[in-house]
Amino acid sequence: MRFAISANRLLDGIVVFFGSSHHWVDQLSAASLYASKNEAEAALAVARLDQTRNVVVEPYVFEVRAEGAPIAHHIREAIRAAGPTVRKDHGKQADLLADKR
C-alpha cells in the first residue's frame, strides 16, 4: 500500500492531489506517492502550507494501490479522483474516455 495527499482547490473546488515539486495536480496518476504513512504525514505538513495560503482546503492523506497506475483504495477517494458519478461524460472520467477514443 502507498499513500497520497488530496485536497480541494479553493479557486474552483476541483479535487487535486499533491504532486512533485510541491505542486497540486488534478489527476491521481500525477500525484506523488509515499511508501509509508510517516513519509506521507511529513509531506502533508508541507501541503498544509498551501491551505494557509488559501490555495487548497483540507488536505489529507489517503491510501492508494500502486500496481501500475495508482488507484484509490477506498471508494470515497476513487469517486473524488474520477469526478461525478451520475454521468460519465462530465468530470475527469470524461477526459479519460476521450483519451481512449
N, C-alpha and C positions, 0 to 999 in steps of 0.2 A: 504494500500500500504506500502511496505517496500522498503529499499534501499540496494544496494550492490555496490562494487567497482570493476572495471575491468581495465586491462592494457594489454599490450603485453610484454611477457618475452623477454628481449633483446638477450639472448643466442640463441634462436631458433624461435622467432616470435610468439610462441603459445599464444593464448588468455588465460589469467589467471585471477583469482579472489582473492581478499583479504580475507583470511580465519582466523581461530582462531590463537591465539598466534602470530599474525602479519606475518604469512607465506602465500605465494602465492600458490593457488591450481588450478588445471586445469579443475575442474568440478564446475558448478554453484551450484550444490547440496551441495557442501562442503564450499561454501562461507559464510562469516559472514554476517548476515542480520541486518540492523539497522532500528529501529522503526520510526525515524524522519530524515528529511534532515539535521538538525543541528548535530545530532549524526553521521551521515554518513560523513559530512564535517569535523568533528573533526578526524574521523578515516582516512579520505583522507589525512590530514596533515601528519599523521604517514606513510601512504602508499607512499607518495611522497618522503620520505627519501630514499626509495629504488630506486627511479629514480635518485637521486643524487649519489647513489652507483652503477649506471649502471646495475641494476637488471631488471627493467621494464621501459617501455616507456609510457608516457602519461596516468597515472591513472586518472580515473574519476568516478563519482557517477552516478548510473542509477537506475530506478525503477524496482521492481520485485513484482509479485503477489506471496503471500506465503500461499496459502491454500494447505497444504501438502508440496510437494517438490516445491522449488522456481522456478518460470517461469518468464523469462524476459517480461516486459510489452510492450516494443516496438520491432518491427521486427528486427532492427539493432542488438540489443543485443541478440535476440533469434538466429539469424544466427551466431553471434560470439560465442555463447555458444555451438552450435551444430557442427560447422565446415562447410566445403564446401557444397554448395547446389546442385552441379551438379551430385554428385554420393554419394549414401548413404553408400557405402562400404569403404569410406575414412573418415578420421577425427574422431571426438568424437562420432558422431552418429553410426559409425561402431562398436565401443566398446559397445555402448548401445544395438545395435541389437544382438551382440554376447552374451551379458549377458542374453538376453531374450530367447535364444535358448536352 
